[in-house]
């Protein structure tokens, strides 16, 4: 979904009306100065949250659902430990762990395996807890 120019103009008109009605104080600035300062930010906010699916958090826009990431294998130690963990896992759960490590959502992996997210968490916790015990 990409905002068209007429749609952005409509949003600009609606936001300008709202800003002037609710926020504008004629004693502090002219209409032009006020809208120049605040209107573009409102349009940007609408576009980022609506079209791009971002959220504003801690003063920055973020993508709430990260894209799939590649498994980090730069460190031989990390790679060796990951392979050791994978060897200790029951074969039925290895594919699930690999998918989660590759960035798939836990709920998606659980749904595809006919279980709840909480059930999958519990199973993985039990599988991995023996590896991390002293």
C-alpha atoms as a printed R data frame, in Angstrom:
    type eleno elety resid chain resno      x       y      z
1   ATOM     1    CA   UNK     A     1  0.000   0.000  0.000
2   ATOM     2    CA   UNK     A     2  1.583   3.227 -1.134
3   ATOM     3    CA   UNK     A     3 -0.023   6.565 -0.441
4   ATOM     4    CA   UNK     A     4 -0.974   8.444 -3.556
5   ATOM     5    CA   UNK     A     5 -0.543  12.181 -3.934
6   ATOM     6    CA   UNK     A     6 -4.301  12.889 -3.577
7   ATOM     7    CA   UNK     A     7 -4.391  10.751 -0.440
8   ATOM     8    CA   UNK     A     8 -1.449  12.624  1.098
9   ATOM     9    CA   UNK     A     9 -3.096  15.946  0.233
10  ATOM    10    CA   UNK     A    10 -6.283  14.798  1.956
11  ATOM    11    CA   UNK     A    11 -4.299  13.802  5.033
12  ATOM    12    CA   UNK     A    12 -2.517  17.174  4.936
13  ATOM    13    CA   UNK     A    13 -5.854  18.993  4.837
14  ATOM    14    CA   UNK     A    14 -7.316  16.928  7.693
15  ATOM    15    CA   UNK     A    15 -4.172  17.304  9.822
16  ATOM    16    CA   UNK     A    16 -3.935  21.054  9.132
17  ATOM    17    CA   UNK     A    17 -7.543  21.464 10.227
18  ATOM    18    CA   UNK     A    18 -6.937  19.426 13.387
19  ATOM    19    CA   UNK     A    19 -3.720  21.259 14.236
20  ATOM    20    CA   UNK     A    20 -5.282  24.695 13.745
21  ATOM    21    CA   UNK     A    21 -8.374  23.788 15.753
22  ATOM    22    CA   UNK     A    22 -6.652  22.007 18.634
23  ATOM    23    CA   UNK     A    23 -3.073  23.293 18.869
24  ATOM    24    CA   UNK     A    24 -2.708  26.678 17.215
25  ATOM    25    CA   UNK     A    25 -2.249  29.789 19.366
26  ATOM    26    CA   UNK     A    26 -2.288  33.011 17.371
27  ATOM    27    CA   UNK     A    27 -0.287  34.786 20.072
28  ATOM    28    CA   UNK     A    28  2.702  32.512 19.524
29  ATOM    29    CA   UNK     A    29  3.025  32.222 15.731
30  ATOM    30    CA   UNK     A    30  1.449  32.960 12.396
31  ATOM    31    CA   UNK     A    31 -0.581  30.237 10.694
32  ATOM    32    CA   UNK     A    32  2.073  29.771  8.033
33  ATOM    33    CA   UNK     A    33  4.915  29.445 10.545
34  ATOM    34    CA   UNK     A    34  2.904  27.077 12.719
35  ATOM    35    CA   UNK     A    35  1.891  24.766  9.864
36  ATOM    36    CA   UNK     A    36  5.386  24.820  8.358
37  ATOM    37    CA   UNK     A    37  6.732  23.540 11.669
38  ATOM    38    CA   UNK     A    38  4.147  20.847 12.479
39  ATOM    39    CA   UNK     A    39  2.220  19.766  9.381
40  ATOM    40    CA   UNK     A    40  4.997  17.936  7.554
41  ATOM    41    CA   UNK     A    41  5.739  15.913 10.682
42  ATOM    42    CA   UNK     A    42  2.090  14.822 10.907
43  ATOM    43    CA   UNK     A    43  2.053  13.736  7.259
44  ATOM    44    CA   UNK     A    44  5.357  11.884  7.734
45  ATOM    45    CA   UNK     A    45  3.948  10.157 10.828
46  ATOM    46    CA   UNK     A    46  0.835   9.066  8.921
47  ATOM    47    CA   UNK     A    47  2.896   7.730  6.014
48  ATOM    48    CA   UNK     A    48  5.392   5.854  8.188
49  ATOM    49    CA   UNK     A    49  2.790   4.277 10.464
50  ATOM    50    CA   UNK     A    50  0.227   3.558  7.748
51  ATOM    51    CA   UNK     A    51  2.150   2.732  4.585
52  ATOM    52    CA   UNK     A    52  5.463   1.553  5.970
53  ATOM    53    CA   UNK     A    53  4.044  -0.150  9.074
54  ATOM    54    CA   UNK     A    54  6.560   1.502 11.379
55  ATOM    55    CA   UNK     A    55  5.963   2.569 14.963
56  ATOM    56    CA   UNK     A    56  7.405   5.536 16.790
57  ATOM    57    CA   UNK     A    57  9.244   4.434 19.877
58  ATOM    58    CA   UNK     A    58 11.673   6.405 22.012
59  ATOM    59    CA   UNK     A    59 11.683   9.287 19.533
60  ATOM    60    CA   UNK     A    60 12.584   7.095 16.517
61  ATOM    61    CA   UNK     A    61 10.642   5.147 13.933
62  ATOM    62    CA   UNK     A    62 11.233   1.416 14.063
63  ATOM    63    CA   UNK     A    63 10.005  -1.601 12.151
64  ATOM    64    CA   UNK     A    64  8.096  -3.625 14.739
65  ATOM    65    CA   UNK     A    65  8.376  -6.876 12.814
66  ATOM    66    CA   UNK     A    66 12.005  -7.332 11.844
67  ATOM    67    CA   UNK     A    67 12.799  -8.905  8.511
68  ATOM    68    CA   UNK     A    68 14.401 -12.317  8.435
69  ATOM    69    CA   UNK     A    69 18.011 -12.145  9.359
70  ATOM    70    CA   UNK     A    70 20.852 -14.374  8.441
71  ATOM    71    CA   UNK     A    71 22.320 -16.557 11.131
72  ATOM    72    CA   UNK     A    72 25.565 -15.036 12.354
73  ATOM    73    CA   UNK     A    73 28.406 -17.439 11.715
74  ATOM    74    CA   UNK     A    74 31.314 -15.031 11.801
75  ATOM    75    CA   UNK     A    75 32.695 -16.354 15.064
76  ATOM    76    CA   UNK     A    76 33.946 -19.971 14.931
77  ATOM    77    CA   UNK     A    77 33.277 -20.292 18.669
78  ATOM    78    CA   UNK     A    78 29.643 -19.239 18.287
79  ATOM    79    CA   UNK     A    79 29.224 -21.511 15.281
80  ATOM    80    CA   UNK     A    80 30.745 -24.448 17.146
81  ATOM    81    CA   UNK     A    81 28.519 -23.888 20.186
82  ATOM    82    CA   UNK     A    82 25.412 -23.577 17.991
83  ATOM    83    CA   UNK     A    83 26.278 -26.839 16.219
84  ATOM    84    CA   UNK     A    84 26.824 -28.545 19.573
85  ATOM    85    CA   UNK     A    85 23.429 -27.351 20.809
86  ATOM    86    CA   UNK     A    86 21.801 -28.566 17.595
87  ATOM    87    CA   UNK     A    87 23.373 -32.022 17.988
88  ATOM    88    CA   UNK     A    88 21.950 -32.377 21.503
89  ATOM    89    CA   UNK     A    89 18.441 -31.418 20.436
90  ATOM    90    CA   UNK     A    90 15.912 -34.107 19.626
91  ATOM    91    CA   UNK     A    91 15.781 -34.439 15.817
92  ATOM    92    CA   UNK     A    92 12.083 -33.462 15.781
93  ATOM    93    CA   UNK     A    93 12.934 -30.000 17.120
94  ATOM    94    CA   UNK     A    94 16.050 -29.144 15.108
95  ATOM    95    CA   UNK     A    95 14.137 -27.686 12.164
96  ATOM    96    CA   UNK     A    96 12.064 -25.506 14.502
97  ATOM    97    CA   UNK     A    97 15.168 -24.142 16.230
98  ATOM    98    CA   UNK     A    98 16.851 -23.443 12.886
99  ATOM    99    CA   UNK     A    99 13.783 -21.536 11.675
100 ATOM   100    CA   UNK     A   100 13.655 -19.468 14.880
101 ATOM   101    CA   UNK     A   101 17.403 -18.798 14.619
102 ATOM   102    CA   UNK     A   102 16.857 -17.631 11.033
103 ATOM   103    CA   UNK     A   103 14.333 -15.049 12.246
104 ATOM   104    CA   UNK     A   104 10.951 -16.759 11.876
105 ATOM   105    CA   UNK     A   105  8.400 -15.728 14.480
106 ATOM   106    CA   UNK     A   106  7.900 -18.189 17.356
107 ATOM   107    CA   UNK     A   107  4.120 -18.054 16.929
108 ATOM   108    CA   UNK     A   108  4.397 -18.916 13.209
109 ATOM   109    CA   UNK     A   109  6.625 -21.928 13.902
110 ATOM   110    CA   UNK     A   110  4.271 -23.085 16.671
111 ATOM   111    CA   UNK     A   111  1.154 -22.713 14.513
112 ATOM   112    CA   UNK     A   112  2.702 -24.683 11.657
113 ATOM   113    CA   UNK     A   113  3.488 -27.501 14.087
114 ATOM   114    CA   UNK     A   114 -0.030 -27.538 15.601
115 ATOM   115    CA   UNK     A   115  0.932 -26.215 19.007
116 ATOM   116    CA   UNK     A   116  0.621 -23.012 20.954
117 ATOM   117    CA   UNK     A   117  3.466 -20.579 21.389
118 ATOM   118    CA   UNK     A   118  3.596 -21.439 25.087
119 ATOM   119    CA   UNK     A   119  3.835 -25.181 24.351
120 ATOM   120    CA   UNK     A   120  6.713 -24.623 21.938
121 ATOM   121    CA   UNK     A   121  8.496 -22.409 24.471
122 ATOM   122    CA   UNK     A   122  8.119 -25.093 27.145
123 ATOM   123    CA   UNK     A   123  9.406 -27.853 24.862
124 ATOM   124    CA   UNK     A   124 12.412 -25.818 23.768
125 ATOM   125    CA   UNK     A   125 13.145 -24.786 27.346
126 ATOM   126    CA   UNK     A   126 13.162 -28.426 28.427
127 ATOM   127    CA   UNK     A   127 15.317 -29.434 25.466
128 ATOM   128    CA   UNK     A   128 17.855 -26.652 25.985
129 ATOM   129    CA   UNK     A   129 17.978 -26.598 29.782
130 ATOM   130    CA   UNK     A   130 20.033 -29.795 29.979
131 ATOM   131    CA   UNK     A   131 22.694 -28.197 27.780
132 ATOM   132    CA   UNK     A   132 23.129 -25.195 30.031
133 ATOM   133    CA   UNK     A   133 23.212 -27.003 33.381
134 ATOM   134    CA   UNK     A   134 26.622 -27.070 35.071
